[in-house]
Amino acid sequence: MQIDPNMAAGPVGWAAPLQSVTRHGKAQSEHLATFASSEALNNEYRQVPDSRPEAVAKGKALVEHSVYPPPETIRRLANLLAMQFSKSEPAE
């Protein structure tokens, strides 16, 4: 069997335009979704505070603690920053 990659398959026909009536004969406007649940979700989202008081209190307690962040964390962050800094310097 031989396959010719240059074989023309012919033109592709045009797709039929969309109709305003569905298969069941109802107009599309009857099938439009209502967004009441989406609006309710947006209203709930607007009522959520920008910050959580318990998270703010925890953060304040950690900052007041004298060994936060731990020295090991500071050392690791310093190493990561030094590696990034050395990569960004132009070579001489």
C-alpha positions as CSV (number, residue, x, y, z in Angstrom):
1,M,0.0,0.0,0.0
2,Q,1.3,3.4,-0.9
3,I,0.4,6.7,0.7
4,D,0.7,9.9,-1.2
5,P,1.2,12.8,1.2
6,N,0.5,15.3,-1.5
7,M,-3.0,13.9,-2.3
8,A,-5.6,16.7,-2.4
9,A,-8.7,15.8,-0.3
10,G,-10.8,18.6,-1.8
11,P,-12.3,21.7,-0.2
12,V,-13.9,21.6,3.2
13,G,-17.6,22.5,3.1
14,W,-19.0,25.4,5.2
15,A,-20.7,24.8,8.5
16,A,-24.4,25.6,8.7
17,P,-25.2,28.9,10.5
18,L,-26.6,28.7,14.0
19,Q,-30.3,28.9,14.3
20,S,-32.3,30.7,17.0
21,V,-34.5,27.7,17.6
22,T,-33.3,24.6,19.4
23,R,-34.0,21.0,18.4
24,H,-37.1,20.9,20.7
25,G,-38.6,23.9,19.0
26,K,-38.1,26.3,22.0
27,A,-36.6,29.7,21.6
28,Q,-33.1,30.1,23.0
29,S,-34.2,32.8,25.4
30,E,-36.1,30.2,27.3
31,H,-32.9,28.3,27.8
32,L,-30.8,31.2,29.1
33,A,-29.2,30.4,32.5
34,T,-30.1,32.4,35.5
35,F,-27.2,33.7,37.6
36,A,-29.0,34.0,40.9
37,S,-26.6,31.6,42.6
38,S,-23.6,33.4,41.1
39,E,-25.0,36.7,42.4
40,A,-25.6,35.2,45.8
41,L,-22.0,34.0,45.9
42,N,-20.7,37.4,44.9
43,N,-22.7,39.0,47.7
44,E,-21.3,36.5,50.2
45,Y,-17.8,37.2,48.9
46,R,-18.3,41.0,49.4
47,Q,-19.2,40.4,53.1
48,V,-16.0,38.5,53.9
49,P,-13.5,40.7,55.7
50,D,-10.2,41.5,54.1
51,S,-8.3,40.0,57.0
52,R,-9.0,37.3,59.6
53,P,-8.7,38.6,63.2
54,E,-7.3,35.2,64.4
55,A,-4.6,35.2,61.7
56,V,-3.6,38.8,62.5
57,A,-3.4,38.0,66.2
58,K,-1.2,34.9,65.4
59,G,1.1,37.1,63.3
60,K,1.4,39.7,66.0
61,A,2.3,37.1,68.5
62,L,5.0,35.6,66.3
63,V,6.5,39.0,65.6
64,E,6.7,39.8,69.3
65,H,8.5,36.5,69.9
66,S,12.2,37.1,70.1
67,V,13.3,34.1,68.1
68,Y,10.9,34.3,65.2
69,P,11.8,33.5,62.5
70,P,14.2,30.8,63.7
71,P,17.9,31.5,62.9
72,E,18.0,28.4,60.6
73,T,15.2,30.0,58.4
74,I,17.1,33.3,58.2
75,R,20.3,31.5,57.2
76,R,18.5,29.5,54.4
77,L,16.8,32.6,53.1
78,A,20.1,34.5,53.1
79,N,21.7,31.6,51.1
80,L,18.9,31.7,48.6
81,L,19.1,35.5,48.2
82,A,22.9,35.2,47.8
83,M,22.5,32.6,45.1
84,Q,20.0,34.8,43.2
85,F,22.2,37.9,43.6
86,S,25.2,36.1,42.2
87,K,23.2,34.9,39.2
88,S,22.0,38.4,38.4
89,E,25.4,40.0,38.5
90,P,27.0,40.5,35.0
91,A,30.1,38.3,34.4
92,E,33.4,40.3,34.3
